[in-house]
Amino acid sequence: MHHSIHRERHKQTKMINKLFDKAGYDGCKHIIVSATISSVLSLALPTLYVILIVTIIGATKELYDKLSGRGTPEWKDILCNTIGLLIGI
């Protein structure tokens, strides 16, 4: 039993490391922030509301990046926000 738990945890760690390698530093920030917001909101709100709120926050941030010129709007950021959302709910 102990070996199967260790093997499963190793698989999960490899998967998370691969995800973070692909996402890059900025993508990891998107994942962590979205996961944190969605997990906190999940304590008080129905899942559908959490999904809507976190999606709107992420889309608004990307729109701000585009309109302000202070950041670079990227589809990868939206994907990372979605991954974080799914981790958090």
C-alpha positions in Angstrom: 0.0 0.0 0.0 2.8 2.4 0.9 4.5 2.0 -2.5 1.3 2.7 -4.4 0.7 5.9 -2.4 4.3 7.0 -3.0 4.0 6.1 -6.8 0.8 8.1 -7.1 2.3 11.1 -5.3 5.3 11.0 -7.6 3.0 10.9 -10.6 1.1 14.0 -9.3 4.4 15.8 -8.6 5.7 15.1 -12.1 2.4 16.3 -13.6 2.4 19.6 -11.5 6.1 20.2 -12.4 5.3 19.7 -16.1 2.4 22.1 -15.9 4.5 24.8 -14.2 7.3 24.3 -16.8 4.8 24.8 -19.6 3.0 27.7 -17.9 6.2 29.7 -17.1 6.5 32.2 -14.3 3.6 34.4 -15.3 1.4 31.5 -16.0 2.1 30.1 -12.5 1.1 33.4 -11.0 -2.2 33.2 -12.9 -2.8 29.6 -11.7 -2.0 30.4 -8.1 -4.1 33.6 -7.9 -7.1 32.0 -9.7 -6.9 28.8 -7.5 -6.7 31.0 -4.3 -9.6 33.2 -5.3 -11.8 30.3 -6.4 -11.0 28.2 -3.3 -11.8 31.1 -1.0 -15.0 32.0 -2.8 -16.0 28.3 -2.8 -16.3 28.5 0.9 -19.3 30.9 0.7 -20.7 30.7 -2.9 -22.2 28.1 -5.2 -19.8 26.7 -7.8 -21.5 28.4 -10.7 -21.0 31.9 -9.1 -17.4 31.1 -8.4 -16.8 30.1 -12.0 -18.5 33.3 -13.2 -16.6 35.6 -10.8 -13.2 34.1 -11.4 -13.7 34.1 -15.2 -14.8 37.7 -15.2 -11.8 38.7 -13.0 -9.4 36.9 -15.4 -11.0 38.3 -18.5 -11.1 41.9 -17.0 -7.4 41.6 -16.2 -6.5 40.6 -19.8 -8.7 43.4 -21.2 -6.9 45.9 -18.8 -3.6 44.6 -20.2 -4.8 45.3 -23.7 -6.4 48.7 -23.2 -3.8 50.1 -20.8 -0.7 48.9 -22.7 0.8 48.0 -19.3 0.7 44.3 -19.9 0.4 41.8 -22.7 -2.9 40.0 -23.1 -2.4 36.4 -23.8 -4.6 33.3 -24.4 -2.2 31.4 -22.2 -3.1 33.5 -19.3 -6.7 32.8 -19.7 -5.9 29.0 -19.9 -3.8 29.3 -16.7 -6.7 31.2 -15.0 -9.0 28.3 -16.0 -6.6 25.7 -14.6 -6.3 27.6 -11.4 -10.1 27.9 -11.2 -10.5 24.1 -11.6 -7.8 23.5 -8.9 -9.6 25.8 -6.5 -13.2 24.6 -6.8 
